[in-house]
Amino acid sequence: MSRSGFRPSMRFCANMIPGLALALVLPLGVSRAQEPPPPLQYKLKAAFLYHFAQFVEWPAGTFAETNSPLVIAVLGENPFGEELERTIRGKLIDAHPCVIREIRSAAEARTNCHLLFISSSEKSRLPEIIESLRGVSVLTVSETDGFTETGGMINFVPQGKKIRFKINDDAAKSARLKIRAKLLSLGIDSAP
């Protein structure tokens, strides 16, 4: 018998072994931030992306035709799943049908998209990605901490249970994009 007076039964020990084995295999320190985000969060962010595109003016000559598609692309791991496609399916922005693409590089974004969501999976490459898009009329959006300070244009920011966003209007202007005042007024602590 142990000091505490508790003597584990054979059945108790047999039930503990699989749990202990699992604990030894799993990485330590898995934080809540590493858990998959709730689907509602990405449903809301998909809607935000669509609305961001509605409040941005691209320079003349950006679209080959008046009805050329407006391309929303995801660079890196796609956290939206099918939600982004569902959100924009059948929608138009200024007569441009919206389409979704997943791309693998910033070089692809330079010629194949108008709005680029840069996944947090690309955090280590973020300065390189932003630099390669400098001067290109692509609206950049991310949820990575410090995105607007790095030169990105719109950064999703959690505030309690709400999703807010910061805007770096100077970065947008340097890419010859005009973010309408209504969208600018909704941003929080916008970067210079």
N, C-alpha and C positions, 0 to 999 in steps of 0.2 A: 504494500500500500504506500502511496506517495505521501509527502508531508501535508498536503492540502486535504487529504482524506479521499481524494478522487482516484479511483483505480480504473483506467480505461479498459474496456472489454475488448476482446479479440475482434468483435464486429466493428467497434468504433475505430480501432487501429486499421482494419482492412478498408474502411470507408475513407480514412484520412490519406492513405498512400496515393491514390490517383490525384487528389487535390494538391498534395505536396509536390508530386512529380510535375504537375502542370505549373505550379508556382516557380519551379526551378527552370522551366523551359521559357516562360514568358519573360520579356524584358522588364527590368525594374524601372520604376519611375514613370510609368505611362500616365501622363496627366490628362485631365479632362479636356484640355485644349487639343489633344491629339485624337480625340474621339471624332467620328464622322459628325459633321454639323447636321442639325435638324433640316429635313427637306424644306420646311416652310421658309427658312432663311434664304435658300437659293431660289425659291419661287419668287420671293420679294426682290432679290437682286436681279433676277432675269427681267422682271417688270421694270426695275430701275434702268437697266441697260437700254431697253426699248425706249423709255421716256428720255433718257439722256440724248439719244440720237434725234429725238424730235426737237430738242432745244439747242441743237448745234447747226451752224451753217458752215458748209464746206466751200472752199474757194471755187470760182468759176473754172470749168474744165476738169473738175474732179471726176465727174461721171461722163462716160463716152456718149450716152444718150439720155434723154429726159426720163426714160423709164428703165435705165440700167439699174441692176440691183444694188442696194446698200448692204454691204457685207459686214456682219458682226462675227468676229473670229475669237477663238479661245486659244491661247498659247500656253502649253503645259497641260497638266492633268485637268480634265474637265470636271469641276465640282458640281455642275448643273445637271449632269445626266441628260435626260431628255427634256428637262424643264424649260430650257432656253428655246429649244425648237418649238415646243408647245406654245410658249408665250408669244412668239413672233409669227407663227404660221399664218399665212394669208394676210398679213398686215403690210401696209404701205406707209412710207414716210416721204412726203412731197412727191408722190407718184412713183417712188422707187420701191419695188418689192424687197422686203427684208429676207436675207438668207444667212444661214449659220455655217461657219466652217471651223474645223479644228486645224490649226497649223502647227508646224514644228519649229519654226525659226522666225526671228525678227525680219530676216531678209524676205521671207514670204509675206509678212505683214506689210512691207514697204509697197508692194504692188497688188496685194490681194485682199485688202480689207480697208474699212473706213472707221470701224470701232474695234479696238483690240482689248479684250479682257486678258490680263496677264495673271495667270494662276499663281498662288503662293508657292507652288512647287518650283517656280522659277526664281525664287528669292535670291539665291546665290548669284544668278546671272543678271539680276535686275539692272545694275549700272550699265552693263554691256548692251542690254536690250534697249534701254532708254537712249543711249548714245547712238545706236544704229538707226533709231527712228527720228533723230533730231532733224527738224526742218521738213519732215514728211507729214502730210495732212491726215494723220491717223489719230483719232481720239483714244488715248490710253486710259484704262480703268483697271484697278486692282483692289484687293483687300489686304495687301501686305502692309505691315506697319511701316510708316515713314515713306510711303510711295510718292506722295506729292513733294516731299522734301528732296527726293532723289531726281525729280524732274518729270514724274508722272502727272497726269492731268486731273483724274478723279480717283479718290481713294475712299472705299467703304470703311466706315468706322463704327464699331458697336458702341452704343450708349445705353447702358442698362439693357432693357429688352427691345430697344429700337435699333434700327439700322440707319445711320446717317452717313453723310459723305462730306469730304473736303474737296475743294477745287483749287487747282493751281492754274489760274487764268493766264498768267504770263507764259506758262509752258504751252497752253492752247494757242495763244496769240502767235508765239514763235513758230507754230506749225500752221499758221494761217487759218486757224479755226476760230469761229466767233461763237462763244457760248452766250446765249441770250440771258438778259438781265434776270428774268424770272427764275432760271435755274441757278444763276449765281447767288440770288437772294436766299435760296434754300440751303446752300452749302454752309457748313460750320467751320469756324476757324480757318478759312481758306488760306492757302499758302500764297506767298507773294508771286 
